[in-house]
Amino acid sequence: MNILLIGSGGREHALAWKIAQSPLLKTLYCAPGNGGIADVANCVTLDAADHGAVIEFCRDHEVDLVVVGPEAPLVAGLVNDLKAADILAFGPTKGAAQLEGSKGFTKDMCAKYGIPTAAYGRFEDPEFAKDYIRKQGAPIVIKADGLAAGKGVIIAQTLDEALDAVDYIFDGAFGDAGAEVVVEEFMTGEEASFFALCDGVNTLALATAQDHKAVGEGDTGPNTGGMGAYSPAPVMTDDMCERVMKEIILPTTEAMADMGHPYTGVFFAGLMITDTGPKLIEYNCRFGDPECQVLMSRLDSDIIPLLEATANGTLAEHTASWNDKVALTVVMAANGYPSSYQKGTEIRGLTAAEATGAKIFHAGTKQEDGHVLAVGGRVLNVTALGETVTEAQAKAYTAVDTLKWDDGFCRRDIGWRAVAREKA
C-alpha cells in the first residue's frame, strides 16, 4: 500500500515508525513530517489545509490510505473531502470530530445519552459564566470550548482564580477557541486515557495510558500538550476497561450514529476514575501525543490492517495484540516552553541515546546539513520499555542523560504515581 500520513509531531513519528514496519507497506509519505520521520518516510511539502492539493497528491502518487494525525485537519473536514474524492482516510469526519472540536458539543451529547461526566454549563457571555461559578463554588474547571493545543483548560482552586480564568479566556488567550467557555464540576479521582478504534458501528478496545500535562514536576504549573506518558495505566484494571467500553465508548458510538455523525477513527477518552466508576473528562478524536508513542511501542500487531479496517468498515474482523511490558516516554522541550522559546538550537547524542536501548521519537525537529535542530516547543520523546514502570522510567532517563542539548529540559518524575504504587 501507498500511505500518506498527515502531521509533524511525535505522534506522527510513532505512527510512521509503526507503519514502516508493515510488510503491506509500499511507500510511506508524510506531510510535512519532521527530522525523525524523514528516516522512515518520504517527507513532502503539502499544506493539509489545502484539501484540493492533498487530493491531487493522493491521485498523482496512487495513495491507498490517508492517515490524519492531528486534530485540526479533522475538525476542518479533510476526511470529508477525501471521502468525496473516493480516497480512503483514517479519521472522523468534520461532524464526528466535533467530539474534540467543541467541548460543549460533547457535554451536551453526554447529557442527552446518559454518558457519565461532570456537571457543566456552557456560556458565551462572561457574566453569565461568572454567575454560574459563584453559585457552584471552587474548585472548579474552566475550559475554552474549541481547539487550544491541549492548553485550554484551567483548574481554579479559588473563586477569584475561576473568575479571572473566565476573563482570561474571553479576552482571547486561546483565540477563537475561547469564544465560548464550558464550566465544569471539579471531579476527584485518578486520570487515565483509554483508546479504542471505531468504524462507525464496530469498536475495538486498544490500550490505556496515563500522561502528565503540567509542565512542572509533581504535576504543577501550567498545562502543556503533554510532558510524558506511560502505558498501561495501573488504575485501568480489566474490570474498569470493561466498564469504560460499556458505559462510555459503546454509548458514544451509538449516540454519534444517532446524531447523524457515525464515528470512524480512534476514540481517545480522557477519564477520571472516581469512587463511583469512570467518568468522561473529554474526548480527543486522534491518537494522543505523547500517548501514541507509548501505545505504538507496545503494539505487536501490524497497524496497517487496523487502520484500513477502521476506515473501510471491517473492524469486526480484526483484533489487536499487545506487548505485556510497560512503555514510558519522557518529553524533552525547549527551554521556556510552554511560553516563548528559542528555535534552531542543535541536539547532539541521539545515536548514543538510542544505543542505550531507548527509542527517540522526534516532534519539533528538522535535519539541516547533517545536524538535528530543535524548531518546536516539544521536541523529543525519549521512550523505553521495561518490566515495570520503575524499570522503564530508569531506562528512559538513562537515554535522556546521554543526549547533549543545553537548550532543552524535561520533567524528571514521569510515571511518579505508578512508581510510588510499585514501591508501596
LUMTI-171345 format. One record per residue (C-alpha): z, y, x. Coordinates in steps of 0.25 Angstrom, whole numbers, padded with zeros to 4 digits, always signed. Layout:
ZYX...
//
This chain:
+0000+0000+0000-0002+0014+0004+0010+0023+0000+0013+0037+0000+0027+0042+0002+0031+0056-0002+0042+0063+0005+0048+0066+0019+0063+0063+0019+0072+0052+0024+0070+0045+0010+0055+0044+0013+0056+0039+0027+0065+0028+0022+0055+0025+0011+0043+0026+0021+0051+0017+0031+0053+0006+0020+0039+0007+0014+0033+0006+0028+0040-0008+0030+0032-0014+0018+0020-0023+0021+0014-0018+0008+0012-0004+0014-0002+0000+0020+0000+0015+0023+0012+0024+0020+0010+0039+0019+0021+0049+0018+0020+0063+0013+0025+0071+0021+0035+0061+0028+0043+0065+0040+0045+0062+0055+0051+0048+0052+0041+0044+0040+0030+0047+0050+0033+0034+0057+0031+0025+0045+0021+0032+0037+0009+0042+0037+0015+0055+0034+0005+0064+0027+0005+0079+0023+0006+0079+0008+0013+0088-0002+0020+0080-0012+0020+0092-0021+0005+0091-0022+0003+0080-0031-0012+0080-0030-0012+0079-0015-0003+0067-0016-0012+0060-0026-0024+0064-0017-0017+0058-0005-0014+0045-0012-0028+0043-0017-0034+0046-0003-0025+0037+0004-0024+0026-0006-0009+0027-0009-0004+0016-0017+0010+0021-0020+0017+0035-0018+0032+0035-0016+0038+0048-0019+0051+0050-0011+0057+0064-0014+0061+0069-0028+0053+0082-0028+0039+0076-0029+0045+0066-0040+0050+0078-0048+0037+0085-0046+0029+0074-0053+0022+0068-0041+0023+0054-0047+0017+0058-0060+0005+0064-0053+0003+0051-0044+0004+0042-0056-0006+0051-0064-0015+0049-0052-0013+0034-0053-0005+0033-0040+0007+0024-0039+0020+0032-0036+0035+0029-0034+0044+0039-0040+0047+0044-0054+0038+0054-0062+0042+0068-0064+0049+0065-0077+0057+0054-0071+0060+0062-0059+0068+0071-0068+0079+0062-0065+0081+0069-0052+0073+0082-0054+0083+0086-0065+0098+0082-0065+0099+0087-0079+0088+0078-0084+0095+0066-0078+0109+0070-0084+0102+0072-0098+0096+0058-0096+0109+0052-0093+0116+0059-0105+0105+0054-0114+0104+0040-0110+0119+0037-0106+0118+0036-0091+0131+0039-0085+0132+0052-0077+0141+0064-0076+0143+0074-0088+0134+0086-0086+0128+0099-0090+0114+0106-0088+0113+0121-0086+0102+0131-0084+0112+0143-0085+0123+0144-0074+0133+0150-0084+0132+0138-0093+0133+0129-0081+0146+0136-0077+0152+0136-0091+0150+0121-0091+0156+0119-0077+0168+0127-0081+0171+0118-0093+0169+0106-0085+0177+0110-0072+0176+0105-0058+0172+0097-0050+0158+0097-0056+0144+0095-0051+0133+0105-0052+0118+0101-0049+0105+0108-0049+0096+0101-0059+0084+0099-0050+0080+0094-0037+0088+0100-0026+0086+0090-0014+0100+0084-0017+0107+0096-0015+0108+0102-0029+0122+0096-0033+0135+0104-0031+0148+0097-0033+0158+0108-0037+0173+0105-0035+0178+0118-0042+0173+0126-0053+0169+0138-0044+0161+0129-0036+0154+0124-0048+0151+0138-0054+0146+0142-0040+0137+0130-0040+0130+0134-0053+0127+0147-0047+0122+0141-0034+0112+0132-0041+0107+0142-0051+0106+0153-0040+0095+0144-0034+0102+0135-0024+0093+0124-0027+0081+0131-0033+0074+0127-0045+0083+0114-0045+0095+0123-0050+0088+0129-0062+0097+0120-0070+0111+0114-0066+0117+0101-0070+0133+0102-0070+0139+0088-0069+0153+0082-0071+0159+0078-0057+0159+0063-0056+0169+0055-0048+0165+0043-0040+0157+0038-0029+0142+0042-0028+0131+0031-0025+0116+0031-0026+0108+0020-0034+0093+0017-0033+0084+0009-0042+0069+0009-0044+0063+0010-0057+0049+0008-0062+0051+0015-0075+0056+0002-0082+0062-0007-0072+0073-0004-0062+0077-0010-0048+0090-0006-0042+0089-0003-0027+0101+0000-0019+0113+0010-0018+0117+0021-0009+0127+0032-0006+0123+0045+0000+0130+0057+0006+0125+0070+0000+0135+0080+0006+0131+0086+0020+0145+0085+0025+0154+0073+0029+0163+0068+0019+0152+0071+0009+0156+0086+0010+0147+0099+0010+0134+0102+0002+0125+0091-0003+0112+0087+0004+0101+0078+0002+0110+0067+0008+0117+0065+0021+0117+0050+0021+0118+0037+0013+0121+0022+0013+0117+0010+0005+0122+0002-0002+0133+0011-0009+0146+0003-0009+0150+0009-0023+0138+0003-0029+0142-0012-0032+0133-0021-0039+0140-0019-0052+0139-0003-0050+0124-0005-0047+0122-0013-0060+0129-0002-0068+0120+0009-0062+0108+0001-0066+0113-0002-0080+0120+0012-0083+0111+0021-0075+0097+0016-0069+0092+0008-0081+0096+0018-0092+0089+0029-0083+0077+0020-0083+0077+0019-0098+0080+0034-0100+0069+0039-0091+0059+0030-0098+0064+0034-0112+0063+0049-0108+0048+0046-0104+0050+0047-0089+0050+0032-0084+0056+0032-0071+0049+0026-0059+0055+0027-0045+0069+0026-0039+0081+0030-0046+0091+0036-0037+0104+0037-0045+0115+0045-0039+0128+0039-0045+0143+0042-0046+0151+0029-0047+0163+0033-0055+0175+0025-0061+0167+0022-0073+0154+0018-0066+0141+0024-0061+0136+0038-0066+0123+0045-0062+0124+0057-0054+0110+0060-0053+0096+0053-0051+0086+0055-0040+0072+0050-0042+0069+0045-0028+0076+0038-0017+0087+0045-0011+0087+0052+0003+0095+0047+0011+0098+0035+0001+0084+0030+0003+0086+0028+0018+0097+0018+0016+0090+0011+0004+0077+0009+0012+0086+0003+0023+0092-0007+0014+0079-0011+0006+0074-0025+0010+0063-0025+0000+0049-0019+0002+0049-0006-0004+0035-0004-0008+0035-0015-0019+0047-0008-0025+0041+0006-0025+0028+0001-0030+0034-0007-0041+0043+0005-0045+0030+0013-0046+0022+0003-0054+0032-0002-0064+0034-0016-0058+0048-0015-0052+0053-0026-0061+0046-0036-0051+0054-0031-0039+0068-0032-0033+0073-0025-0020+0081-0032-0009+0091-0024+0000+0098-0026+0013+0113-0028+0012+0116-0019+0023+0121-0004+0022+0111+0007+0025+0117+0021+0029+0109+0033+0032+0114+0046+0039+0106+0059+0037+0104+0068+0049+0102+0082+0044+0098+0095+0051+0110+0104+0055+0112+0114+0043+0108+0104+0032+0109+0106+0020+0107+0121+0023+0098+0126+0033+0094+0118+0046+0084+0119+0057+0071+0111+0057+0063+0106+0069+0075+0100+0078+0072+0087+0085+0078+0074+0083+0079+0064+0094+0084+0050+0096+0078+0044+0083+0073+0031+0091+0086+0029+0097+0094+0031+0084+0085+0021+0077+0087+0011+0089+0102+0010+0084+0097+0003+0072+0096+0014+0062+0084+0019+0055+0082+0034+0054+0074+0040+0042+0068+0053+0044+0070+0065+0034+0067+0079+0039+0060+0076+0052+0046+0077+0058+0039+0072+0070+0033+0082+0079+0027+0080+0093+0035+0067+0095+0048+0073+0090+0056+0072+0077+0061+0085+0071+0070+0088+0060+0064+0096+0049+0073+0094+0037+0087+0094+0033+0090+0080+0032+0083+0074+0044+0086+0059+0047+0092+0047+0040+0099+0038+0050+0100+0025+0043+0107+0012+0047+0111-0002+0041+0124-0009+0042+0132-0020+0036+0142-0009+0031+0141+0006+0029+0150+0007+0041+0140+0000+0050+0128+0007+0044+0135+0020+0046+0139+0018+0060+0124+0013+0063+0118+0026+0057+0127+0035+0065+0124+0028+0078+0110+0031+0075+0113+0046+0071+0121+0048+0084+0109+0043+0092+0100+0054+0087+0098+0067+0094+0098+0078+0084+0107+0090+0087+0102+0098+0075+0106+0087+0065+0118+0082+0058+0123+0071+0049+0135+0067+0042+0144+0057+0049+0150+0050+0037+0139+0044+0029+0144+0032+0021+0158+0036+0023+0163+0031+0010+0157+0018+0012+0163+0017+0026+0176+0020+0021+0175+0009+0010+0171-0001+0020+0183+0002+0029+0193+0002+0017
//
